Amino acid sequence: MLQRLNDAFAAGQKVTGADANFYLHEASEATMMGRGLGYDAAHAAAIEKYGVSPFSLYHPEVIQANPGLFNNAWRNYWNLPTKP
């Protein structure tokens, strides 16, 4: 995810979709944790703040490139082929 963001920023491209969701979520989560909120609370608050699905934080390419990290719920969200 960070590489996707770095590449977009380096190319002067607008960050949208899952990449923007991830960036905004992580920035908000880090800010809240820096102010003393625990990870779980900050994570939930960041999702609520932007009103997005947790599944929308990772681009489908990231899910496909890291099959061991994401279960079929993630694949179903993005209409990707599921694993047996």
C-alpha positions as CSV (number, residue, x, y, z in Angstrom):
1,M,0.0,0.0,0.0
2,L,2.8,2.4,0.8
3,Q,4.5,1.7,-2.5
4,R,1.2,2.4,-4.3
5,L,1.0,5.8,-2.5
6,N,4.6,6.6,-3.0
7,D,4.3,5.9,-6.7
8,A,1.2,8.0,-7.1
9,F,2.7,10.9,-5.2
10,A,5.9,10.7,-7.2
11,A,4.0,10.8,-10.4
12,G,1.8,13.7,-9.3
13,Q,-1.3,11.5,-9.6
14,K,-4.4,12.0,-7.6
15,V,-4.9,9.3,-5.0
16,T,-8.5,7.9,-5.1
17,G,-10.5,4.9,-4.1
18,A,-9.0,2.3,-1.8
19,D,-5.6,4.1,-1.9
20,A,-7.2,7.3,-0.6
21,N,-9.3,5.4,1.9
22,F,-6.1,3.7,3.2
23,Y,-4.2,6.9,3.4
24,L,-6.9,8.9,5.2
25,H,-7.6,6.0,7.5
26,E,-4.0,5.5,8.5
27,A,-3.3,9.2,9.0
28,S,-6.4,9.6,11.2
29,E,-5.6,6.5,13.1
30,A,-2.1,7.6,13.8
31,T,-3.2,11.1,14.9
32,M,-5.7,9.6,17.3
33,M,-3.1,7.1,18.7
34,G,-0.7,10.0,19.1
35,R,-3.3,11.7,21.3
36,G,-3.5,8.6,23.5
37,L,-6.2,6.5,22.0
38,G,-5.5,2.8,21.9
39,Y,-5.2,1.0,18.5
40,D,-8.6,-0.7,18.5
41,A,-10.5,2.4,19.4
42,A,-8.5,4.6,16.9
43,H,-9.0,2.0,14.2
44,A,-12.8,1.9,14.8
45,A,-13.0,5.7,15.1
46,A,-11.1,6.2,11.8
47,I,-13.4,3.9,9.9
48,E,-16.4,5.6,11.4
49,K,-15.0,9.1,10.7
50,Y,-14.9,8.4,6.9
51,G,-17.9,6.1,6.8
52,V,-16.2,3.5,4.7
53,S,-16.1,-0.3,4.9
54,P,-13.0,-1.8,6.5
55,F,-12.8,-3.9,3.3
56,S,-12.4,-0.7,1.2
57,L,-9.0,0.2,2.8
58,Y,-7.0,-2.2,0.7
59,H,-6.8,-2.1,-3.1
60,P,-7.8,-5.3,-4.9
61,E,-4.2,-5.5,-6.3
62,V,-2.9,-5.6,-2.7
63,I,-5.3,-8.3,-1.8
64,Q,-4.4,-10.4,-4.8
65,A,-0.7,-9.9,-4.2
66,N,-0.9,-11.0,-0.6
67,P,-3.3,-14.0,-0.6
68,G,-2.3,-15.2,2.8
69,L,-3.2,-12.0,4.5
70,F,-6.7,-11.6,3.2
71,N,-9.6,-14.1,3.5
72,N,-12.5,-14.6,1.1
73,A,-14.6,-11.8,2.8
74,W,-12.1,-9.3,1.3
75,R,-12.2,-11.0,-2.1
76,N,-16.0,-11.0,-2.0
77,Y,-16.1,-7.3,-1.3
78,W,-14.1,-6.6,-4.4
79,N,-15.7,-9.4,-6.5
80,L,-12.3,-11.2,-6.8
81,P,-12.0,-15.0,-7.2
82,T,-12.3,-16.7,-3.9
83,K,-9.9,-19.3,-2.4
84,P,-11.2,-22.8,-1.7
